[in-house]
Amino acid sequence: MNCCGLITVQKEPVPLKSIEVELEVRDHVATVVSTLNYENKEDKPLEAVFVFPLPGDAAVCHFSAKIGQTQIVAEVKEKQEAREEYDDALSSGQQAFLLEESEQSPDIFTLSVGSLPPGESASIRLEYVTELAVQADDGLRFCLPAVLNPRYQPQGSGGASVQVTSVPASLVPYSLSFSARVSSPRPVSKVESNCSLDPLQYVNTEQTQATVKLAAGHKFDRDVELLIFYKDAHQPTAVVEAGQASAKPGSLMGDPVVMLSLYPEFPQSVMSSGASRGEFVLLLDRSGSMDCHTSNSKPQETRIGSARDTLLLLLKSLPMGCYFNIYSFGSRYEHIFPKSMEYSEKTLEEAVKKVEEMTANLGGTEILQPLKHIYSQPCIPNQPRQLFVFTDGEVSNTKEVINLVKKNSGSHRCFSFGIGEGASSALINGLAKEGGGHAQFITGNARMQPKVMQSLRFALQPAVVDISVTWDLPKGVSVTVLSPPITALFQGQRSLVYAQLTGESSEAAQGCVTVKYSLAGHPSQNQLHFTLKPAEDTGLTVHGLGARTLIRSLEMEERENRGQRDGGVKKKVVELSVQSGVSSSFTAFIAVNKGNSEPIQGPLVHRNVPTGRTSRATQHASLACDSLPFMHLRRACSALTMSFGARKNKSAALSKIDKSLAAFDDDVDDDTDDKSAMPTQPCRDPLLQLVSLQKASGCWLLDPALAAALGKTSEELDKSKPASVNQEVWATILALIWLHAFKTDAKEEWELLAMKAVSWLRAQNAPCVEECVEAGNTLFGCEMQKNVLGL
């Protein structure tokens, strides 16, 4: 008998009953404790396998299991050794638990719960630490990924991808409870979420500590996202954490570790000069999954539709004198121009027309080939390359893609955008980190446009070069930096540095770190003084994050030198992972209950625990259910437990599963390659309508389309125009007045194109500007001042 992968149709019992998540945020570091409660209601012993997402930069630092009154704490061991120990334990009738990170993507984990006897319950505790990223509005973003969409496996890529048993989010058969405690030296001003929250409760009168809970009845149709806002946020800080008393002095865990949060402040004179150069390459995902809704509350808005609107805004905001091109990809890729073209009215018009025709009709998600093509194009002298990548980020070859970006990091900056629930944080963050750019996530009701425009502002900032970090420490104290060198700095964005401090110092001792860099030819520096006295009550959080940072750097080095195969780097990763108790792609957490002296009797039943998913995949649920045998492809070389059966005939079974799951993945993320499919155009937002009419130079034309966008008739516009004024000048001033008077809430979206309009007006040296502003105020019934418009 084959059980079905989507258990909701076959009504098979599911062993995972509930998940409890406790979040503790201290300033910008989050500690997450997840408790997963399993129960075997069947009459045979059970093995449950649960594939689930975690933030891509999380450091998993604790894993334990409680069966009855017995508590077992897992150890970190080399991955193959841990797998063999797990299989041996199951074969001899013992209970065992295995937690391993995917080798293709660091944001996917597999938890195997083995030999749960009939009627037995088990409680799994998983703990990880992660840094919270700064968003466009200065909020710190925490995301609990509740959604894991099927990952697209590019054709010809080696290795088996992690296979996910997923069901429509509304049918996930386990519950989630979520609570958070936030503390900071500065007051907590608010906490927002894409999910319903109970009201924020302050713990003290200074409002530096607060608690918040997820409201009851959460559905697994979205990731749980929190945005935490502090008053006077983002000050440079240093946290020194004492080493572990039981660890050897001089080792990473035995020595103190410091975490520096740097917020560089650039001279205003350099920032206000603005950049008018650059080669902007926009890379848009047009795979089938981009046809999904952006959120449940906006069923009429698709990811591809939102991306089209954003590209329009981005194109109109580019400066004159730059170069640009647009690539789009699915199972194959296309580009608008054979090479990047100079930005002009003609090239802009052609690009806008092509963008408006784009649909999610290019099949799978093969991002590697278009990236290779982009990097094969020669860079344009004095036009720094800026790459913008838009994707819903569901690929299985994440590490290969990030490797390619790192290899080309000297020739460009990469800005990445994860669209929708389930986007891979490892891919989106990895592209930006290795490409020296910035990552943004667009989920729930969040608009894509303001986040993309913030990244464009970063891209227009002059590139920071010659970055160096120097340390000034007391005599007898030395430093070992754990973080890779800083390759990018942006105004208002945090840079983190982890370092191990070796040697003795007095409690009153001070250290100083200096960051030097060159910005638009101006040498600059920022300094941060800090005490070497360790902070209290941080546990080993900073050590865990420092170890994770070093592990990720070494893993990248191992992938780059894989051809040499001396195994030295891999050995270093395994040693560091075991020593620090932090997971890596070469190790796994293993716990065996050696206390149960009686072997568990009976054939072992294998159950995959489904993960919630969003997207068009929902409509294919019944099809997948009919076609998939219920087996979980955990690893090609290990034993495979078949439902109510013995471990046998592995290779044939694996081959059959691989084909079925590949067909399912293609069906989810595929679409007809139909060029004639045109996007349905809903009624366009007035702001986008106005933006679409702006010319490359920054001006608007006085015509019926402009009148309609401004909510007036052509006659009203003509009649109000001062007699001596040029038509384009009048039209452009009207557009500026309308933006400032009626669209202040979206100012970050149109600010750059308004600056372009102001520059154009100044170049015209037009008379009667004040008269035009007065006439425009009368027409719209508002009172905008000339200086507010930037004139």
N, C-alpha and C positions, 0 to 999 in steps of 0.2 A: 504494500500500500504506500502511495506517495501522499504526504500531507502537503497542503497548499501554502505557498509563500505568503499570501495575503490572508491571514487567518480569519478575517471577518466573514468571508464567504463560507468557509468550511466549519466555522464555529468551534475551532479547536481552542482549548484553554491556553491562556497566555501566562507565563510564569512571573513576569514583572508586574507588580501590583501598584506601586507608587514610587515617586521620586520626591525627596525633600531637599531643597537647596537653601543653604544659609550663606549669605554674602556679607563679608566685612570689608568695607572700603576705608583705608587710612590714606588721606590725601589723594594720591593718584594710583595707589597700589591696591588691588583687590585680592582677597583670599576667599576662595569658594569651597565650601564643603557640601558635597552631594551624597545623599544616602539613598541607595536603591534597594527597595524591599521586594524580595522574591518569595513565592510560595508555590510548592508543587502540589496541585490538587489532583494529580493523576495517580493511578494505581501502580505506576512503574517508576524506577529512578529516572531522573531528568538531567539533560545538559541543555542549558539556555545560552544562546549567543546574541549579544546586543551590540550593534554597530551604531556609534553615536558621534556627533561632532563636539569639539571643544574649541575655544579660541586658538588660532594658529600659533600664537606666541605664548601660550600657557605653559607653566612649568608644573607638571604633575609630580607631587612630592610625597604623597601618602596614599596607601591603598590597604584596606583591611576588611575582614569579613567576620560577622558574628553569627554563629549557628547555635541556637539555644542559648546557653550561658557561656559558650566557648568563643573567645576572641582570638583571631589569627591575624597577625600583621604581616603583610607581604614584604618580600625582599626584592630588590632589583638584581636581575641576573642577565647574562648574555642571552639574547633572544632565543637562539636554537636550544640552548641548555634549558631555559625556562619552559619552552614548548615540550621538550622531551620529558621533563619532570612532571608537567601537567598530564601528558598522555599516559605516563607510567602510573601516576596516581589513580587515574580513571580506570586503567586496565586492572589495577589491583583492588578496585572497589572503594578507594578513598575519595573524600571530597576535596576538590581543588578549584582554585580561582586564578584566572590568567587575564592580565590587562596589557594590551600591546598597541603601539602607535603604528599607523600605516606607513609603509616604506615609501609610498608615492606622495602622500600629503600629510604634513604634521598636524592637521586639524581633524583627523578621523582616528578614532580609537575603537578597538574591538574588546569587549568584555565577555569572557567565557566563564560560566558558572557550572561546574561539573559535579555529577553524581549527587544531586539533591534527592534524598530518599522520599518515598510517597508520604505526603502530609507534612513534610518538613519545611521550615521557613529559613531564609537567610537574609541578612542585612549587610549590604556592601557599602563601605564608606570610602569616598574618593575625594582627595583634596588637591587643589591646584592654586597657584598664584599667577597673577598677570598684571601688566601695567595697563592703565586706561588711556586711550588716545584722546587728544584734544580735538574738538570739532570746530566747525566754522563759527559757531556762536559762543565759543569758549566753554561749552559744556564738556564734561568728561564722559566718554561713552563706554558703558559696560554692556556686553551682549551675552546672553545665555542662549547658545544655539539650540533651539528645540526642533529645528527642521533640518533634515539632511536629505537633499535631493539626490537622485542617481547621478553619479559623475560620468561624464562622457569619456569614453576610452578612445583616443585617437587611433586611426588605422595604422597598423604596423608597429605600434609601440609595444615594447617588450613587457613581460610580467603580467600577472593577473591583477586586475583592478580590484579594489575593495568592493564587494557586492553588498547592496543594501536591501533589506526587506522593508518595504515602506508601504504605508496605507494612507488613504486620505486622512488629513489631519483630524477631522471631526470624529474619526473612528478609532483613534489611538486608545487602546484599552487600559491605560494606566493614568494615574492622576499626578499633578504637580503642585507642590506647595513651595512658595518662595518668599523669603524674608531678607531684608537688608539692614545693616547698621552702618552708618556713614559717620566718620569723624575726621576732623581737619584742624590745623591751628587757626584757620579762618572760618567765619560763620558759613553754614550751609544755607544758601539762599532759596534753592528749590530743587526738587527731583521730578523729572518728567519721564513718561514711558509711553510706548506704543500699545501697552496693555492697560487694563483697568487696575488702578492701585487703590488701596485704602489710604486715607489721608496721612500726610507726613506728620510724625510725632517727634517733637524736640525733646531731648533727654535732659538738657541743661539750659540755664537762662541765657548763656552766651550764644546759644544756638550753634555750637561747634560740633554737636553730636545729635544725630537724628536716626529714627528707625522708620521703615516703610515696608508694607507687605503687598503681595499680589492679591487682588480681590479674588474671591471664590469663583469657581466655574471657568477657569482659563481653558481655552481650547488650544490644541497643538497646531494652530494654523499659522503661527508666526514665531520668530525668535522673540525672546523676552529682552527688550532693550531698555536700559535706564540711562538717562542723561542727568548728570549731577552737576550742579552749579554752585560755586563758592563765591563769596564776596571778595573782591581784590585778589582774584585768582592768579595763578601762574607766576609766582615769585620763584627765583632761583633757590633751591634747597639742597642740603646734603644730609643724608642719614647714614650714620656709622652703626653697624650691627656687630655685637661681640661674637666671637667664634664659639663653636661647640666645645664644652669643657672636656668631653671624652675624646675629641679628635686630636690628632697629632699637630703640635705647633709647627707652622711652616706649610701646612697643607691648606687647601682652599677652605675646608670646613673648620679647621682649627684656628685660622687667623680671622681678625675682623675684616669685614667687607663694607665698602662705602658705595652708596648709590647717589650720584650727582644728577640733579635735574637742572638743566641749563636753559634759560630763555634769553637768547641774544637780543639786544636792542640796537638797531642799526641807526646811524645818523640820519635825521630827517631830511637833510639837504640832499643826500644820495638817493633816498627813497622817493622823494617828490619829483626827481628828474624823470622817472618813468623810462621804460625801455620800449623802443619802437622797432626792435629787430627780433629775429628769431625765425626758425623753421618749425611750424606747428603741424605735427602729424597726428591725425585723429583716427583711432582704430576702434570700430564699432562691431560688437557681437550681433550677428543676424541669424543665430541658430534658432531652432524651433521654440526653445524654451523662452526666448525673448517675446513671444506672443502672449505670455501670461499676464494676468492683471498685476498692476504695481501693488495694489492692496485690496483687501476685501471691501473696504469702504468706498473704493472707486472702481467698480466693476467695468466702467466704460473706458478706463485708462489702462493701456498696455505698457509694458516696459519699453517696447520698440517705439511706441508713440511718444512716450515721455523723452526717450533718447533723441528722437527726431527734433522735438521742440528745443531740447537743450543744445543740440548741434547748431540749430539756427541762431540761437542767442550767442553761442560761442563764436560762430563765424562772423556775426555782425560786430562783435566786440574786439576782433583782432585789429592790431594797429596797421596803418598804412606802412608800406615798406617792408613788411614781413613776407615770408613764403609759407605755403601750406599745401597739404594733400589730405585726402580722406580714404582710408582703407575700411573695408568691411569683410567679415569672415563668418564661415560656418564650416561645412565639410571642405569648402574651397574658399578662395579669397578674391576680392575685386579691389581696384583702386580707381578713383575718379580721373586722375591725371597720370600719365606715364611716369612723371617725376614731379617733385614739389614745384609749384608755380608761384610767381609773384602775385601778391594780393592786389587785385584791381577790381573795378566794377564788372568787367567781363568775366574774370575767373570766379568772382564771388557769385554772380548770377547763375553761372553754370553749376557751381557746387550746390547752391541752395535748391536748384531744380532737381538735381540728382538725389539730394537728401530727402526731399519730399516724396520721392518715389520708393524709398527704401522700406522693405518689409522683412519680417522674420522668416525668410524662405530659403536660407542657404544650408539647412541640414544640421550637422553636428557642431561641435565646438573645437575646431582645430586651430588653436591660436599660435602654435609654434611656427608654422610656415609663413604666415604674413609677417611675423616679427623678424624672421630670417631675411625676408625680402626687404623690409624697411632698413635693417642694419646693413644690407648689401649696397644700399644707395649711398653715393659719396655725400659727405656733409658739405653744406654751402658755406664758403668762407664768410666769417663775421656774422653768421646767422645761427646762433646756438640752437640745437635741435631739442624740441620739447614734445614728448610723446604722451598723448592722452588715450588711455585704454578704458573702454566701457564694456563691461561684461557681467552676466549673472553668475560667472565664476564657477562653473561646474565641470571641471576637467580632472582627469586622473593623473596626468603627467605634470603636476604642479612644480615639482622640484626641477624638472628638466627646463621648464619655461623660465623659472626664476634664475637658474644657472645662466641661460642665454642672456638675460637682461644684465646680470652682473658682469658677464664677459664684455658687454658693450657699454658699461656704465661710464667710461671715460668720454664717450662721444655724445651723450644726451642725458636729459632728465626725464623720468617716467612718472606720470601722475595717473593713479588708477581709481576706478569707480566700481564698487560692487553694487549691483542693482538687484533688489528684491530679497526675500527671505531665502536662506540657504546658500547665499553666495559664499564661496570659500574665503575665509579670513586669511588663510595661509597664502593663497594666490594674490589677493588684493594687497595685503600688507607687504608681502614679499616683493612684488613688482615695484612698489614705491620705495621700499627700503633699499633694495639693491640698485634701483635706478636713480637714487638721490632725489626723489620727488616726494609726493604726499598722497596718502590713501584716504578715500572717503567711502562711506556706506550709505546707500539710499534705501531705507526700508519703511514699511508702514505708510503713514500719510506724509512722510517727509518729501519735500520737493527736491528734484535733482538739480534744478537751475542754480540756487544760491550756493550749493556745495561746489559745483563745477566752476562757478565764477570766482569763488575763493581760490581754487587751485589755479585758475588763469592769472589771478593777481600774483600768486606765488611764482608762476612761470615768467611773469613780466618783471619780477624783481631781478636785479642784476645777480648773476651767479656768484656765489661766495667761493673763493678759491684759496689755496695755500692755508688750509685749516690745520692748526696744530694745538695740542693740549699739553701744557707743562705743569708739573707738580712742584710745590715747595712744601716740604715736610720736615718735622724736627729731626735732629741728628739721631741716627740709629733706627729710623723708620724708612722702609723702602716700599715701593708700589709696583704691583703687577696689574696692568690694565686687562680686564676680562672682555671688554667690548671691542668690536672692530672699530677701526678709525672712523671718525665722523666725516662723511663725504658731502653732506648737504646741511645748510642752515637757512631757515626762513624766519622772517620777522614774526614774532608772536607764536612760534611753534617750539615745542619742547624737544631737547636732545638729551638722551640718557646715557650716562657713562657708569659702568660698574668697575670696581678695582679692589684688589686684595691688598691689605696693608700688613706688612710683616715687620716685626720688631717691637720694642717696648717704648712707651712714652708716658709722660705724666698725664693725669686726668685733665689738667688745665691746658694741655698742649693744643695748639692750633695748626691747621693746615690751610693751604691756599692752592686753588687751581686757576690757571689762566688760559683762556681760549683766545688764540690769535688767528686772524684771517684777513683776507683782502677782499674788499667790496668795491667794484667799479674803479679799481686802481687805488682806493683809499685803504691804507692799513688800519685795522681796528682791533680792539681787544675788549673782552669782558672778564672780570675777576669774581671769584666766589671764595670767601673765607669761611672756614667751618671748624667746629670743635672736634677733636678726636675721641671725646668721651662717647662711649656707645649709648644709643637710644635704649629706652626701656620697653619691654613688652612687645618687641617685634618678632620674637621667636627666631626662626631661621628664614624668614620671608626673603630678605635681601640676598642671603646666601643662595637660596633656591633660584631667584631670578638671575643672579650673577652666573651660577652654574649653567642655567638654561641658555644664557647668551653665549657663553663659551662653547657649549655643546653644539649649538646651531652653527657657529663659525667653523668648528672642526668638521661637522657633517658636510658643510659646503666644500671645504678643502678636500675632504675624502672623495666627494663626487668629481671634483675637478681633476684629481690625480688617480682616478680609478684605474687607468691603463697601467700604472706602475705596479699596483697590486702588492706592495710590500706589507700592507696591513697595519703599518705603524699608527696611522691616524685613527683608524677604526678601534685599535686596541686602546688608544688614549681616550676615545669617547666612552668606551665601555668602562674603563677604570674610573673616569670622572663621574659617569652616571651612577655606578655602584657606590662610589664614595659619598656622593651628594644625595643619593636617593631620589634623583630627578630622572624622569623617563627620557629615552632617546629612541631614534629609529633602529638602533642596534641592540636595545635591551628591552626587557619586559618585566612587569611586576608579577611574581608568582607566590601564591599562598597555598599550602597543603595542610589539611586538617589531619595531623598525624595522631590525634587523640582518639579518633573513632576506631576502636580496636576491631569491631565486627565489620568485615567487608560488606558493602552494599550489594544486595543480591538482585538478579533480574536483568533483562536486556535494557540497554540505555536508550531512552527516547531523546531525540534532538529537536529543540524548538528554537526558531529564530524569533527574536522579539522585534516587532515592527517599529520603525521610526516614522514620525509624522512627516508629511511632505506637502508642499503646495504645488501649484502649477498644473499645466495641461496633463501631467502624468495621471491625475485623478481619473480622467475619462478612460484611461487605459487599464484601470485596476482589474476589471473582470477579465480582460484579455490576458493580462499577466498571470492572473490567478489560474486560468485554465492551462497556461503553457509552462509554468515553472514547477519543476519538482521541488519539494521543500527540503533542500539541503543547503548548507551554507558553505561557500567557498572561503574557508578561513585561510588555508594555505595549501599550495599544490603538493607539498611533500609530506604533510602530516596526515594522521588518520582522519577519516571522514565518517561521522556517525550518521547512519541512515535511520529514518524513523522506524521504530520497532524492529530494528535489524542489526546485524553485526557489521563490523568494519571490513568491507571487502570490495573487490572490483573497483578500486579507487580511480584509476586513470580513465576508464570508460565513463564512469559517473561524472568525474570532473570535466571531461570534454563536453559531455552533454549539457551540463549546467552552464558552462562557459558560453556555449552557443545560444542557449535559451536566454540567459541574462543579457548577452550582447544584443540579441534581437529586441529585448525589452527596452534596454537603454536607447537603442537607435529609434525605437518607436516613440519613446518619450520626447527625445530631443531632435527628432527628424521633422522635416516638413518638405512639401513638394518643392522642387527647385524650379518654381514657376515664375519666370520674369514678368509675366503679364499681370500677376496678382498685385493690384494697386491698393495702397492703404485707404481705408475708409476715413474720410476727413470729417470729424465732428466739428461742431461750431467752434471756431477758434477764439481763444481767450483774447480780449481787446489789447492787452499788453503785447502778446506775441504778434498780433496783427500789426500793431504799430512798429514793432521791432523788424518785422519782415519787410517793411517798406523803406527802412533806412538804407541809404547808399553806402558803398564802401568808404567813401571820403568822409562820411559822418553826417551828411545833410539829408533832408527829406524834400520830396517834390510836392508842390501844391497841386493835388489832383483829387478826384472823387474818392479814391481808396483811402487817402489820408483823412478826408472829411469823415468817412464812415468809421474809421478806427477811433477818431476823436469824438464820435457821437454827435456830429454836426452835419449840415448839408454843405455842398460846395458853395452855394450862394452865401451862406452865413460867413464862411471863411473869406470869400472874395470881398464881401461888403465891409468886413471889419478891418481889412488890410490898409495900413497907412499908404497913401498914394505913392510916395517916392521910394518905397521899399521893394527890393528884389524879391521875387516869388519864393525862391529857395530859402532865403534868409527868414522870411515871414513863416514859412512852413516849419523850419527847424526850430525857431523860437517857440512856436505853438506846441510842438512835440515836447520840448523841454518843460514848458509850463505845465502841460498835462501830466507828465511823469512826476514832477515835484509836487503837484497839487493833489493828484488822485492815486498815485502808486508808491507812496512813501514806504508802505509795508514791504514792498519788493525792491527797495532801493539797491540792495547788494546785487540784484540780478541785472539792473540796467545802468548802474553807475559808470561802468567802463565805456559803454556806447554813448552815454551822455557826455562824458569827458571828450570823446572823439568829436561829438557834435559841437561842443564849445570851442575846441581847437579849430574846427573848420570855420566857425563864425569869426573867430579872431583873425584868421588868415584872410577873410573877406574884407576886414577893416570896414565893416558895414556901418553907415551912419544910422541915426534914428533907432538904435537898439532900445533905448528907454521908452520911446514912443510905442514901439512894438510890444514891449512887455506890458505897458498900460492897456493897450488895445486887446492883448490876449487875456489879461485879467478880467476885463469887461466882458469879453466873449464867454469865458468859462465861469464867471461869477466868483472869482477867487482873488487873493491878494498876495501874489508872489513877488518878492523883491529881486532886483537884478543881481545882487551879489549872491543870493541863495542859489540862483541858477548857475553861478560860476562865471557870469559875464562881467 
